[in-house]
């Protein structure tokens, strides 16, 4: 997991997923998928308009996109899509799976990570936690695998985001 080159972002229900796509695509490949093809085309066009050299590809199949990626990022709404999760389950082995948090969402860290860890037993499931008052360019990531957290935090820091991690068994944030 130390050489992150390709990231798939599944769903664009929140601004954080678009921000991450913009930042990541400056130096890495980003595969974009959304169940709504109009949303997918709109986000793709917006990102290319802002950065014509962005390394982006629209994907019409979440399984193929996830197969090709080193990191799988779920928007908060996409992670609730059972069909989507089931489609990529078998190709997520050994990959980092990051859930984008949303402070207005009912999906809690413990429930989301525990549920997804059960569905992706051979993946490293983490959640980005959005706190009120934090800047949009700051990520707070929590998970149960210290090495995966550190690798993902380094990756996000390298692309220009401020990143903090909460190590396993910590609750202060």
N, C-alpha and C positions, 0 to 999 in steps of 0.2 A: 504494500500500500504506500510505500514511501515515494514512488514516482508517479504522482497524479498528473495525467496528461489529458484525460477526457472526462468530462462531467456531464451527466444527463440531469436536466431539470424537468420534473414531471409536474405539470400544472402551473398556472400563473394566476392563482386566486388572490395573491397578495403582492404588495410592492417589493418585499424582500426578495422574492424569486427573480424579479426583473433586475433589481440591483445586482444580485449575484451573477446573473447571466452577463450583464454589462462588464463587470469587473473581471470575471473569469475569462471571457472571450477575448480580452486584450492579449493574453499570453497562452491560452490553452483552448482546446476544442470544447465546444459546448453543443450538446445535442438537446434540442427542444421538443417537448411533447406536451400537448394538451388535448383532452378529449373533444374540446370544441375547436374545430378546424379554423373558424373565423378568429378566435382569440389567438391561436397559434400563429396565423398569418399576420395578424396585427402586431403582436409582440416581435416577431421576426423582422418585419419591416421597420418597426420603430428602432430596434437595436442596430440594424444595418444603416439606417439613416443617421443615427448618432455616431456610429463607428463603421464606416464602409470596409475596414480591414478586419473586422471582428471575425473570429473563427467560429461560425455558427452553422448549424444544419438543422432544418426542420425534419422531424421524424414522424411518420404516420403509424408506427408500431412501437409501443412502449417496451415490448420484449426485445426487439432488435436494438433499440436505443440503450437499454439497460445492459444488454450483453456487451456492447462496445465500450461502455463507460467504466472508469475506475472508481468513480463516486456517483451515487444515486441520491439526488436531492428531491424530496417530496414537498410541494406546497402543502399547507395545512389541510386544504380541502381534498387534495389528491390522495393523501394518506388515508382518508376516510372512505375512499372508493375501493370496496372489497374486490371488485372485478379487476381493477388495475393492479392492486397488490398481488392478486393471484396470478396474473399474467407474467409478472416479472420474478416471482418467487424463485423459480428454478435457475435463473441466470444471475442472481444476486450473491451467490456463494463467494465468500472471501472479500466482499466489497464493503466499503463504508456506506451506510444508509443514513442520511441526515434528514430529519423532519424539521421543517421550518415552523417555529412556534408563532403564535399569535395571541397576544394578551387577552383578546376578546373571545378566544376560542374556548370551548369546553374540554378540548383534548388536553389532559394534563401530562406532564412528563412521565410520571410513573406508569400511567395507563398506556400511553402511546408506545413508549419504549418496551415495556413488558409485552404488549400485544405484538409489536413488530418483531421483537427478538424471538418470540415463539414462532412466528411465521417465517422468519429468516434466521434459523438457528446457527448458520455458518457465516453470518455477516456481522459487522460491527455497527450496531444501531446507536445513533446519537440524536439529540434534539437541540436545536438552536432555540434558546429561550429569549423571548422579547420582553424587556422590562420597560415599564413606563419611565420616561425621563431619559432613556438612553438615546444616543444619536443613531441615525439610520446606518452609519458606517461602522457600527460596533456590533460584534457578534459575541454572544455568551453561549457556549456549547457545553452540554452535559451528557455524559454517557458512562458506560461501565468498563470501557477498555482504555486504559491510560495511554497506551501507544497510539491507538487510533485517534484519540482526542488530540494528542500532541502533534501528530502528522497533519491532521485537518487544520488545526490552529496555525501551524507553520505555513501551510498552503494559503490559507486566507490572509495571513499577515503579509506574505510575499506578494499578493495581488493588491495590497493597499487597504485592507480592512483592519480595524482594531479588533483583536480577538482575545477573549478570556475563556478559560476552561474551568469547569467545576469537576474535580476529580471524583471518582467513585466514593460513595459514602460521605459526601459533603452536602450540606444543605444551605450554606450561606450564599445568597446572591441578592 
